[in-house]
Amino acid sequence: MLAAVPLAVALACAPGSSRAQADAAYRDTSLSPEARANDLVARMTLKEKAEQMQSGAPAIERLGLKRYGWWNEVLHGVARAGHATVFPQAIGLAATWDTVLTERLADAIALEGRANFNAALRRDPGGTARYFGVNYWTPNINIYRDPRWGRGQETYGEDPHLTGQLGMAFIRGIQGTDPKLYKGVATPKHFVVHSGPEPERHSFNVDVSPFDLEDTYLPAFRNAIVDARAYSLMCAYNAVDGIPMCAHPLQNGLVRRDWGFKGFIVSDCDSVRDLVTGHKTSPDIVHAAATAVKAGTDLVCGQSYLGLPDAVAKGLITEAEIDTSLARLMAARIRMGLLDGSAYDKVPYAEINSARHRALAQQAAEEAIVLLKNEGGTLPLASQARIAVIGPNAALLQSLEGNYNGTILHPSLPVDELRKAFGAAQVRYAAGAPLIDGKRMPVPETFLRVAAGSDEHGLKGEYFDNLDFAGTPKLTRTDPVINFNFEHSAPQGFEPKKFSVRWTGVIVPPVPGKYELGFRMIVPRDRPLPNIKVWIDDELVVSPEKAGIGAGNTAECVAGNCQQRMNKIHFTFDDTKPRRVRIDYARTENDRASTLEWVTPQDALLDDAVAAARSSDVAVALVGLSPDLEGEEMKVDFPGFRGGDRLTLALPDAQRRLLAAVKATGKPLVVVLLTGGPISDPWVEANADAIVHAWYPGEGGGAAIARVLAGQVSPAGRLPYTIHRSEADLPPFADYTMRNRTYRYFNGPVLHPFGHGLSYTSFSYAAPKLSAARVKAGQHVKATVTVRNTGKRDSDEVVQVYLAKPGDRSNPVLAGFRRVHVKAGASRTVALEIDARAQSQVDAKGGRSVRAGEYTVYAGGGQPKFARVGEAKLRVEGDFALPK
C-alpha cells in the first residue's frame, strides 16, 4: 500500500502550480478547516464554484482538488460500489433494538467505505465517481408513520425515541470520534416530514401542525444534529406549508440558528429542479438554484447549480452567498482528509467483507429476527424433522439484499442454510408460487438441470476471463439459479466487465401452457443493454438485437439507476419435456441484476409444494415481499401496489393460495416473512402455527433464519412498528396528521403491537427503582430495572421503559430501552436514564416543556397494554421549557 501523498507534493507536481499556490493559506494545516476553506474558495472562478456545488464535482488541478463524487450510499452497508458486507435492511436493524451493535456495524461500514475509496483512487488517481466517496447519504431517520410507504424499510420505524437513538448510534459509527478527521460524514435524511406517497413526492405538500412537527417529525433530526453532531443533512423532495423543503427557512432558521449546525446541506436528487417542474415555485432553473442556495442548500444532487453564474448576473444571488455554501463543502473535504491525506488512506481492500464484518452481519441478522407467534411450541423444530421449504423468498437473492445495497459475495439463501442445518436429505424444496400473480421470477432450481436425464439441479456455468468465450473456462460450476448481482463486481477471481459466462442445460416446464421468458438486466441510465443471448432448443429467443430499449420494453429509472427489461418472449409448452437452454452473457456493462426469469401459468408451481409438504413433517414457508415490489418511486402497478408504495397490507393472493394449499395437508405451517413493511393477513394469523419476521436480512439472513428455526438462537428481536389488522383501520395515506397513527396515537385493536416479540424462554421484571420519586422539572431520572430469565434457555431480552405523562396517561410512550443477554435462571440489572426530553410534552403551538404532575414509569418486555410490566410513580414539580 502506498502512503498518502502530501498535498505539498501533489500541488508542486500539478499543472499550473506556482510557489504562490504552494504557500496558500488553504494548505496550512495549522489553520482551521473553515479558514482554509475560505481561502480555497476565494481562488476559484464563479464557474468553478458552481461546478463544485454539484454532486459530481470535477477536478481543479491548479488547486490540487481531485474529481469527487459526493453521491454515496451506505444504508445497511456500502452500496452500489461492488462487493461489500451487506447487513440487514435498516428496518431490520431497528428490530434489534441494539444501539451498541448499530454503532459497531456503522463503524465497519465506514471502514469498508474507506477501503473502496482507496481502491478507486488506485484505479484512477484523478478522483472518484459516484458511490466511491467517503461522505454518505445515510441514515434515513424519517418516521415510518404509515405502513403503506414503500421506503419505510429504509427507516428505523415509527417511534421518534427508537429512531433517534439508533440514528445517533449509526452517525457515531460512521463519523468516528475525532472531530478534526471524520472517518466518514453521515447525512441524516430526508428533512423533514417525508414519508410518501412516492408517486407524488416531487410535488407533494404537507400542511403539518406545529404540534405534529415538534412532537413526531423533528425529534430524531434534532438528535442527529445536536447530539450526534452529524456533519451533513439532506433536504426532502416534498414541500411543507407550501414551501419546498430544499428552499425552506427551517434550514437556516431551526437547523443552523437554533440547533447550531455547522455542516452542509445536500438536496435530494433533482429536488432543486422540482422547484420548477414539480412544485412550480420557481420559473426556471436559474431562479431555483438561487433560491435553494439562499435557503441553505449547499450541494445539489444533479446539475441544477450550473445555473448559478447566470443567477449572479441577474442579481438573484450574490457571489458571496455562493461562497458561504461552497466553503462548507470545502471544509467537509478537509475534515474528511481529502486534501491532506490521512491514516485512513492505508485501509486495505481486504477490510471489505472481512471475517469480522461477516460475523457482525450474521449477528445482526440473528438479532433482528422477531418471533410473532409460536403456537404449541412449534418452534424450534426438531433436529430430525423432515422439512418442506416452500415459497418465493426461499431462494430469492433480492429479498436478502433489500434496497440501497452492495453486492453480496457469498449469499446465504434460506433454502441452502436449512439444508445445512437439518441435512440435505431432510429438506425438500419447492418454490410453490411467485411473489404475485403475473410477476416474472427467477426460474427455480427445481426446473433446471445441467443436462437432459440428469438429477443435478441448475445449469452448468462456464466462466471465461475474456469477453469472447475463448479458450478453456477459468471456472466451471453448477449454478442452481441464474440470478446474480454484478454491480461494480465479478465472481471471485475475475475482473468486472472483463468476463463472460455460458450457461447450458435444460429447462423443464412444470405444466403445459403459456409461459413468458426473459432475461432481466438493471443497468445505469443511458447505457446499452449488456450482450446477452438466450437459446431455447437451439432457437435464439433473446438478444440485444431482438430486444433493445424500445417498444415492448420498460426502463425504470430511480435515484440514478435504470431497470431495463428485455422484450417479453412468449412460449407455449405443449408438454413437460425438458427443453435445451443456452445463455451467453458477455459482461461489458455495469448491470446490477442478471436473471433468467419466467411467468408460469397460474398456480403451475403449486402441486410441487403440496407434494413436498405431504412428504414432510413440517412446512416452512418463506413468503412476503421484495424490493421489486416496495421501495423508492418504482414503476410497479400490480394489484395492491402503486409506485413503490402499497395499497394493501395483506399477503399477495398467489402466496396466500400457496399457504392454504399447504395448510390443507394437515402439516404444521411455519411462516417466515421476508419483507420491509408489515404483512397484515388475518388468514396467516389464524392458520400459521408459527410466524417469524425476518426482514430483508442481508448476507447472513439465510443462516440466521436456519439457526433460529433450529433453536441454536433464541429470537429476541422486537417490532419497530405496529402491525395493524388492515389498511382499513388507518387514515388516508396522504394525511400527515398523527391522529390514529403509530402506537402513540392509535387506540384500536392491532395484530401485533410496537415492541412485541416472543422468545424461546420467559422473563419476569421487578418494579423499576427510580433515583428519586420526586424531582424538579428539567431534572433527569434514572430507572434501574432488574429482569430475570425464568426459562431454560439463555437468551437476549429487550428491556423497554415507557412513560405515562400528566394529561396523556392512556398511551405511555417509549422513554428508554436496552438489549441485554440473560442466562437461564439468572438476572440482569440495567440503569436507563429518562432525560428531560423524554419527560417532556408538546403544546398546540409546538412548544416543548416538562410539566408538573404525576408520571408512571413502566418497565418490561413490551408496552404496558400488552406485556407484564413493573411500575413506579414519579412526581415532577414545576414546569420547565426546553429549547427547540
N, C-alpha and C positions, 0 to 999 in steps of 0.2 A: 504494500500500500504506500503510495507517495504521500509525503507530508503536504499539508496545506501550503500553497504559495503565498507569501506575504504580499499584501496589497502594494507595497512599495515596489517590489519586483514586477508585479503584474502591470503596474502603471508605467514603469520605466520601459517596458517592452511593448506597450500598447501604441498603435499608430497614432501619431499626432500628440503624443505626450510631451510634456515640457517640464523644465525644472520648476516653473510656477505651479504646474499641476501637482508635481511631486511634493511640494511644500504646502499644498492646500489644507485648509483647516479641516475639511471633511475626512482627511486621512489621519488626523491627530487623535489617537485613541485615548488621550488624556482628557479630551473634551467629552461632554455628554452626547449621547446619541442625537438628541434634539438639536444641539448646536452644530454638530457635524452635518445633520440632515439639511438644516437651513442653508449651510454653505454649499452643499452639493446641489440643491435645487436652484440656487442663485446662478449656477454655472450652466444651466440648461436653457435652450431656446424655448419659446412658447409651444412650438410644435412638439418638441421632445417631451415637454411636461405633459401634454395631452396624451401622448403615446404611452408614457409611464403610468398613467392612471387607468389603463385598460388591463384586463386580466392576462392578456398575452403581451407582456412588456418587452419591447425589443432592446437589444444591447445598445449602449453608448460607449463605444470603445475608448474614446479620448478621456472618459471619466472612469474607466475601469469597471463599468457596470455591464454585467453579463445579461444575456437574454433570460427572462424569468417568467415562468407560468404560475400565476397566483391561484389558479383554479385547481384545487386538490381536495380529495375526499377521503375521510377515514372513519366513516360512521361506525363500523364494527371491524376495523382492520383496514390496512392501506388498500384503497380501491382503485380499480381500473388502471393499474400500473404493473400488471403481471402477477407473478406468484406472490402470495402473502399469507400470513396466518389469518384465516377467516374465523372470527369469533361469532357467537350468536348475535342475531339481529338485535338492535337497540332495545326493542320491547322485551326481548328475551333477557337481556342484561338487567332490565328493570325488574324482571321476575325473580332475580337472585336476591334482591334487596340487600346487596353486599357492596358497600362503598369501598371497602379495602380491596376487594377483588377488582372493582371497576377502575380504581386508580392504578393498580398493578397492570391491568390489561391495557390501559391507555398509555402507560409508560412503555410497554412492549411495542405498541403501535407506533409511537413516536420514534423508537429506536429503528424499527423497520423502515419508517419513512426516511430517516437519515441514510440508511443503507441504500435505499432505492435512489435517493437524491445523489449520493456519491457515485453510484454505478452509472447514473445518467450522465454525470459530468465526465466520467471516464470515457463514455461512448462519444460524447460531444462536449469538449471543453468550453464551447462557446456559450453554454447555458442550458436551461431546462425548459421543457414544454409542459403543457397541461398534464396534471396528475403526478408530477415528479418534483414538486417543490416541497417546502417544509412548513408552510402555513396551511391550515386545514379548515374547510368549511363544515365544521362539526363542533359540538353536538347539536342535535335538533331537540330543543327544550320547549317546543310548543306543547300546550296541554291537549291531550287526547280527549277532547270534550265530547266527541260523538263517534261511536264505534263504526260508523259508515265511512269515515275518512280513510282513503287508501294509504296515506302516508303516516297514519297512526303507528304503523310498525316501526317507524324511524324514531319514535319518541320514547320517553320513559313513563308513559302512562297518563292517568287522569288526575293525579294529585299533585298540587304545587310543592308540597314539602318533599315528597319522594323524588319528584323531578329535580328540584333544586339541589338536594343532597347528592344524587347521582351525577347531575351535571357538573357540580363543583369537583367531585372526585375525578371525573373524566378530564376536566380542564387542568387540574393539578398534574395529572399523569402526563398529559400532552406537553405542557409548557415547562415542567420541571420546577426546580426550587431556586434557580439562580436568576434574580431579577435583571441581571446585566446580559445574560445569554440564555435565550429561550431554546429549549430542545426542539420545540415546535411552537406555533401560535394557533390557539384554538379560536374558533369562530362560532359562538352560540347563535342559533337561528331559529325561526325567522321572526325578527322583531317587527311587529308584535300583533297579537290577536289573529293568528293564522292557523286554520285547520280545515280548509276546504270550503266549498266544493272545488275539486280540481278543475273541471272544465271551465269554470268562471273565474279562476284565480287572477287572471291578468286584468280584470276589470271589476272585480267584486269589491263592494264597500261594506264595512261593518260600522253600524252605529252602536257603539258599545257604551254601556252606562259607566259612570265613574266608579261605582261600586264593583262591578264585574272586572273592570280594567285593573283596579288595585288588588282586589281580593283573589282573582284567579289568574289573569294573563300576565301580570308583571312580576310576581314574586321570584320565579325561577330565573328570570333575566337579571333581577337585582342581585340574587345570589351569585350569578355568574360574573357580573361586572364588579360589584362592590366587594364581595367576599373572596371569590376565587381569582379575581383580577384578570379575567380574560382580556387579551390584548386586541381582540377584533370582535366585530359584531356584524351580522348580516341583516339587512332590512328586507321586509317581506314584499310579495307582489301586491297584496291587497291594499285597499285604502281603509283608513279609519276616520270616521266622521267626515267623509268626502275628500280627504287628502291622502294621496298615495303615500305609503309608508317611507319610500326612499326620498320623499320630499317633505316629510312630516317634521314639524317643530319639536316633537318629542326627542328627536335625535340630538339636537344641540341643546335643548332645554333639559328634559329629565335625565338623559343619559350622560351628557357631558357636564352640564352645570350642576345638577343635583347629585348625581352618582359619582362625579369626578373621573369619568372615563378619559383615559389619555391615549388610547389606541386608535385604530382606524375602522371605519365602517365600509362594508362592501355591499353592493347591490346584489339581489338575486339576479339570475341570468336574464338579461334583456329587460329587466324591470324598469330601467330608465326609459327605454323605448316605449314601454307600456304607458308612460305619461302621455304619449302621442296617440298610440294605436288602441290602447285598451281603456284607460281612464279618461283620455281626451282632455286632460287639464293643461296641456301644452300644445301650441300649434305646430311645432316641428321639433326635430331632434336638437337643434341649436338651443332653443329655449329650454327644452327638457334637461339637457346637460347642465346648463347654467343653474337651473332651479335645484337639481339634485345636489350639486356641489355646494351651493349656498346653504342648503339644508343639512349638510354634514356628511353626505355620501362621498367618501374619498376615492373609492375604487369601483369601477364598473365591470361587471361580468359581461363582456361583449365589447363593442367598439363605439358605443354612443358618445364617449367623451372625445372622440376625434373632432367633434363639433365645437369644442371649447375655444379654439382660436377665433372662429367666427363669432362666438358669443362675446369674446372680449372686444372684437372690432365693432360689434353692435351696441356695446355698452351694457350688456346684460349681466356681466360679471367682471370683476377686476382681476388682473393677473395676480395681485397679492392674495386674493381669496383662493385662487387655484394653488398658489404656493403653500398656503396653510394646509390644504388637504394633502398635497404631494409630500410635504415634509413629514407627515405622519407615516406615509408609506416608506419613505427612505429611512426613517428612524426604525421602523419594523425590520427592514432588511439588515440594518446594522445590528439590531438586537438578536437577530437570528444567525449572526456570524457570516452573512453572505458577502460582506465587503472585506473583512479582515481574516476570514478563516477561523476555525475553532477546533477544539478537541473532537467534536462530532464528525469532522472530516475523516477521521480514522475508523469510523464504524464500518465493518466489513459486510459484504453481501451475505456472508454466512449467517448473519443475525436473522435473515428472513426465513420464517418457518423453522426456526431452531427448535431443538428438542424441548427447551424450556418453554418456548411460546406454544408449541403444540400441546404440552401438558396443561398450560394455562387455558387454552381453548377447550380442552377436554373437561377441565374443572368447571369452566363457565357453563358449558352445555349441560353438565350434570346438575349444577346448582340452579339452573333456570327451569328445570322440569317441575311442573305443577301437577300434582295428583288431585283431580277434581272429584272423582268417585271411585269407590272400591268396594262394591257390593260383596258381602260374604267373604272378604279376604281373597278375592280373585287374584290379586297381585300380592307378593311376587309369584311368578309362575314356577311350577315345579321343574327341577333341573332336567328331568327326563321327559318333559312334556313334548308331545308332537304338536307342532305349531303350523297353522296355515297363515302365512304372511301375505296379506292382500292389500289392495288399494293403490291409487295412482301416485301416492307420495312414498311408497316403499323403496323406490329406486329412482327418484327424480332429483337430479343434481341441483336444479334451480331452487328447490324447496329446502335445501341445505344452505344455499348461498344468501338468500334474501336479496335486497337491492342495495345499491351503492357498495358493491362488494369487490374483493380481489379474486384472484384465481386460486382455487384450492389445489394444492399439489397432490395430496392423497385424500380424495373424497372418502368419507366414512358413510356409505349408504346404509340405511337401516336394515334392508334385507340381508346384506352381506355380514353385517355385525351380528345380527340374530343367528345367522348360520354359524359364526364363530362361537357365540355364547352357548348355543344349545346343541351344536353339531349339525353339519350339513344334512345328514340323513334324517334328522328330526324336523327339518323345515321344508315346507312345500310352498312355493311362491306362485302367485297369480295376480296380475295387476287388477283384473276384475272390472275396471271402469276407467274412463277418462276423468279429468277433473270436472269437466262439464260437457254436456252433450254438444257435439259439433266442434269441439276444440281439438286441434291437432296435438298429439302427444308423441313422445319418443316411442318407437317400436320396441316393445318389451323383449327382454332376452328370451322369453319362453317361445317366441315366434321367429327366432333367428337360429340358424345352425351354421356351423363352419363349413359343412358340406352336406349334400344330399345323403340321407341314410345315417348321418352321424347323430349321436346323442349329446354332443357338446353344444351348449347354447352360445349364441353370439356369432360374430363374424370374425374371420381371420383378418388381422390388420398387419400390413407390411409397411414399415416406416422407412423412408429414404431421406438421406441428408442432402437432397437436391430437389429441384422443382420439376424434374423430368421423369421420375420413377426409374431412374437409371441405375444399373448395376445391382449388386446384392443389397437387400434391405439391411439397414443398420440395426433394426429391431423388428422382430416378428412376435406377435402375441395374439391372444383371443380377446376381443373387446366385447363384453356381454351386451352392451347397448351403445349405440353411436350417439352420444350426447356429451359434447365437450365444450369447455370454455377456454379459448386460446388467446384471450385479450392480452396483448403485450407479452405473450408467453409461448411455450412449446413444451412437448413432452421432455422429460429429463434426458439430457444428452444431445438435444437438438437446439438449433438457433431459431428464434422467432422469424417467421416469414421466409425461412430458408429450408423448408422440408415439405415433403409430400407423403400422402398416405393412400394406399389402395386396400380397400376392404372387399372381401369376397366371401360368398357363402350362399345360403338360401333363405328366403322369407316364406313363412308358412301361414297362409290366411286362416284365422280361427273358424270362419264360416264362409260359405259362398255369399256373394253380394257385391254391392258397390263400395269402393274404397277411394280415398283421396290420399295421395302420397306426395311428399315434398321434402326438400332439404332446407332447413331453416338457417339463416345467417343473420347476425346482427353486426353491422359494420358502421364505421364513422360516417358522419354526414358528407355527402357529395363524393363518396368513394365508390368505385365499381364493385360489383359482386365478385367474390373470390372465384377461382377457377374450380368449379365442382361439376362433375358429371356422374349421372346415375343410370345404370342399365338394369332393366328387368327382362330376364330371358333374352339377353343379347340385344334388346331394343333400347336405344338411347332415349330416355324419357325426361331427363333433367340435364340442362347445360346452360352456361351463360347466354349462349345464342338463343336457346329456346325460352329463356326466362330472364331477360334483363328487366330493369326497372321500367315499368310502363303499364299498359293495360293488363288488368288481372292481377297486379301485384299491389302491395301496400308498402308504404315507407313510414314508419313511426319514429319521429324524432323527438326525444325527450331529454332535456338537460344535456344537449350536445351529442347524444347517441341516437343513431337511426336503427330501427329494426326493419330489415328488408327481407321479404319472403319471396320465394320462387313462385311461379305460376302454379296453380292447383292442377295436379296431374290426376285425372280420374281413371280408375281401373274397375272393371267388373271381373271378379274372380268367380268362375263357374263352379269351382270345386275348391278343396283344401289341399291340393297337391303343392309340394314345395316349388317355388319359383327361384331361379338363379338371380342373384343380385350382385352387382359390382359397383363400387363407388370409387372414383378417382378424385382426390382432393389435393390440389396444389396450394400451399399456404403462402399466398402473396399479399393478402390484405390483413388488416388488423381486426378481424372479426372476433366477436365475443362468444357466440354460440354456433356450434356446428353439429346439427342434429338431424338424423333421419327420422321423420315424423309421419304419422298417418292419422286419418279419421276412419274408424271402422263403422260398419252398420251398428245401429243402436243395440246395446246390451250383448254385442258379439263376444265380449270377454267374460261375461257373467258366469257361464257354465263352468269354466275352469276354476273360478274362485269358489263356487259352491262345491265342486268336487274336492278341491283342496281342503275345505272346511270339514266335509264329511269324513275324510280320511285322517283327521287330526283331532287332538284333544281340546284345542282352543284356537280361536281365530283372532289374530292381531291385525287390525285394520288401520293402515296408515293413510289417513284421509285429510281433507282440509282444503286449503287454498294454495296459491303460489304467487310469486312476484309477477307472473304474467297476467294475473287477474286483478290484484290490488297493488297500487303504487302511485307513482307520480305522473299525472297528466298523460294517461295512456289511451290509445285508441282501442278500447275494449267495449264491445256492445253486446256481449252475451246476456241472456236474461238474468237479471239480478245484479248487473254490474254496469257502471257508467263512467267512462273516462278515467278509470283508476279507482274510483270510489265504488261503494256497494249500495245497492238498493234494498237488499235484504240481508239479514244476519244468519239465515238458515244455510245448512249444508246444501250444495247443489244437488238437484234431483238425481243425476246419474249416480252420485255416490250414495245417496240415501237408498236408492233401489238396490245397490250392491249390498249395503249393510242389512237391509231387510231380507234379502235372499239368503245371506249367510246366517243371519239370526234364525231363520226358519229351519235350519238344520238341527237346531237344539243345542249346538255347541256354545260354550261361553264366548262372549264377544268383548274383546278389549279394543277400545277406540283410542288411537293416538293421533292427536290433532297437530299437524304442521301448518302453521298459519301465523299471520301477523295480527290481524284483527280477530275479535271474538267470534266463535261459532255458537249461535244460539239455536239449538234444534231440539224441540220437545221430544221427538221420536228417539233421538240419540240418548237424551237424558233418561227416558223411560226404559229403553231396551238394552243399552250397553251395560255390561257387568262392571266395567271399569273404564274410566276416561282419564287420559293423560294429555296434558297440554305441553307440547314440546317446542313450539315456536318455529322459526327458521333458525336452526340451531348451530349453523356453522360447520366447520370441517370435522369437529368431534361429535356431531349430533347423532350419527348412527350408533356409535359406541355408547354414548350417554343413554340413549333410549334402551339399548340392549342391557346395559348394566342396571338400570332402574327396574326393567321388567324381570330381570333375573334375581333381583334382590341384593345385588352387590353394592348398591347405593340406595339409601333411604331418601325418597324425594322430600325436598324442603322448600321448593320454590313457592312463591306466593303471588297471586294475581295483582298486577299493577293497574288493572281496570276492572270495572264491573261487567259481568256477563248478564245482559238483560234477557228477558224471556223472548222479546221480539222487538223489531224496529217500531212496531205499532205503539209501544209503550213510551216512545221518545218524541220530543218536539220535532218540528221540521228541521232537516239537516242544516239549512242556511240560517237558522235562528241562533244567534250567538249569545243570547241571554243564558245565564246558567240555571235558570229555573228548571227544576226537574231533570237536571243533568248531573252526572257523576255521583258517587256515593254521598258526597257532601250535601246534595240538594234533592236527591231522588228518594222518595218515600214509599214507593210501591214495592211489590214483591219482585225478586230477581232470581235468576237461575243460580248464579254464584257471585258472592259479594267481593268487592275490592278487599285485598288482603287475605283471601281464602286460599287454603292449600292443605291437603291431608298428608299424613306420614305413615310409615310402617311401624311407628311406635306411638306413644302418647306422652303428653306433658301436663304438668299442673303448675299453677302460679300462686305465689303468696301475694298478699296485698302489697302494693308498692310503698316504700318508705320515702317520704319527702324530706329534703334537707331543712325545710321549715313549713309549718302548717299555715303560717300567716306571713305575708310579705307585703312590702310596699310596691305599688305599681311600677314596673320597669325593672324590678329585680329578677334575676334568674333563679330557677328552682331545679334542684337535682332530684330525680326519681331513681331510687335504687330498687331493682326488680330481681327477684330470685325465681328461676324456672327449674323444675325438676323433671327429668326423663323417667316417667313411671312405667315405661315399657321394657322390652327385652332386646331392643336394637339400639346401637349407637346411631345418632342422627344429628343433623343440623336442625336448628329451630330459629325462626324469625320472631324476636321479641318486639311487639308493637305496643306503643304507648299512644293513647288517644286522649283528647282533652275536650270536655264539655264546658262551654263558656256561658257566662250570665246572659240571659235573654235568648239563648240559642242552644238549649240543652238537649234538644231532640236528636241532633246529628253530631255526635262527637267527631272531631277531625284528628287526623294523624299529627302527632307532635314530636315523635321520635321513634327510632327503630334500630335494631342491631341484630345481625345474623351471628349465631354462636353455635359451637359444636358441643353437644352434651352426651356423655357416655351413658349407657343404660344404667339406671339406678342412681345416677349422680345428679348434682345440681350445679348451676352456674348463676352467678350474680353479676348483673351489669348495671352500670350507672348511666343514665341518659339525662342530659341537660335540657330543660324546657326554657328556652330563652324568651325575651320579651316579644319578639315577633311571633313565636309560636303561641303565645298567650293572647296576642292582640286580635282586635276585630276592626272591621271597616264600616264606616258610616256611608250614607247615601251619596255624600259628596266626594267620596274617595279618601277621606281622612282615616288614618290608621292609629289606633291607640289601644292601650291596655286599660280595661275598665274595672272599676271596683265591683266586688261581688264574690259569690261562691263559685268555685270551679271544681270539677270532678276529674281526677286523673285515673284512667283505666289502663291496666297492663295485662296483656295476654297474647294469644296466638292469632288474633284477628280483631275485627270490630266488636265492640261491646254487644251489639244487637245479634251477633252470630256466633260468638265464641265465649267460652268461660274465661272470665277475667277477674283480676283483683282490682280494688279501687281504693282511692284515698281522696279526702277533701282538702281543698286549698282555698284560703281566704285572701283576696287581694284588696288592699286598702288604697283608696285614691285612684286617680286617673293619670295616665302618662301617654302623651302624644309622641309618636315615632316619626322620624324623618322619612321623606319619600324614598 
